Amino acid sequence: MRQEIERALEKENLDREKGKNSQESGKGLSHSASLLQDLKELEKRSQGVKKERGETDEWKKVDEGKKALEKCFL
């Protein structure tokens, strides 16, 4: 009985997510596809931040301070 209820709730949640995704994107992407798309976008933003961080003097000073602190602890 409990398994039947869990399956019904899971199906209801999946149906709700599909409806939500199709309303938001208009494409009807599945939940997994939507998550993959979000992850790709986050990865792209992360790469931009890493590049920007590497080019900024303030961040270079922070990284140098971290290395000095690590060396001190060792």
SEVEXRO-373919 format. One line per field, with one value per residue (C-alpha): x, y, z; residue in one letter. Coordinates in steps of 0.5 Angstrom, whole numbers, always signed. Example, Ala and Ser with C-alpha at 12.3 -4.5 7.8 and 13.67 -1.06 7.14 Angstrom:
residues 2
xx: c(+25;+27) $
yy: c(-9;-2) $
zz: c(+16;+14) $
residu: c(a;s) $
This chain:
residues 74
xx: c(+0;+5;+9;+3;+2;+10;+9;+3;+6;+12;+8;+4;+11;+14;+7;+8;+15;+14;+8;+12;+18;+13;+10;+17;+21;+15;+19;+17;+24;+24;+27;+33;+34;+33;+38;+43;+42;+42;+49;+52;+50;+53;+59;+60;+59;+64;+69;+68;+69;+75;+78;+76;+79;+86;+86;+85;+90;+86;+85;+92;+94;+89;+91;+98;+96;+93;+99;+103;+98;+98;+106;+106;+101;+106) $
yy: c(+0;+5;+4;+5;+12;+13;+12;+16;+22;+21;+21;+27;+31;+29;+31;+38;+39;+37;+42;+48;+47;+47;+53;+57;+55;+53;+48;+42;+40;+34;+36;+32;+36;+43;+41;+39;+46;+50;+46;+48;+55;+55;+52;+57;+63;+59;+59;+67;+68;+64;+68;+74;+72;+70;+77;+81;+84;+84;+76;+75;+78;+74;+67;+69;+70;+63;+60;+64;+62;+54;+55;+57;+52;+46) $
zz: c(+0;+2;-5;-9;-5;-6;-14;-14;-11;-15;-21;-19;-18;-24;-28;-24;-26;-33;-33;-30;-35;-41;-38;-36;-43;-48;-50;-45;-43;-38;-31;-33;-39;-35;-30;-35;-38;-32;-30;-37;-35;-29;-31;-36;-31;-27;-32;-33;-26;-25;-31;-28;-22;-25;-28;-22;-18;-11;-12;-14;-7;-4;-7;-5;+2;+2;+0;+5;+10;+8;+8;+15;+18;+14) $
residu: c(m;r;q;e;i;e;r;a;l;e;k;e;n;l;d;r;e;k;g;k;n;s;q;e;s;g;k;g;l;s;h;s;a;s;l;l;q;d;l;k;e;l;e;k;r;s;q;g;v;k;k;e;r;g;e;t;d;e;w;k;k;v;d;e;g;k;k;a;l;e;k;c;f;l) $
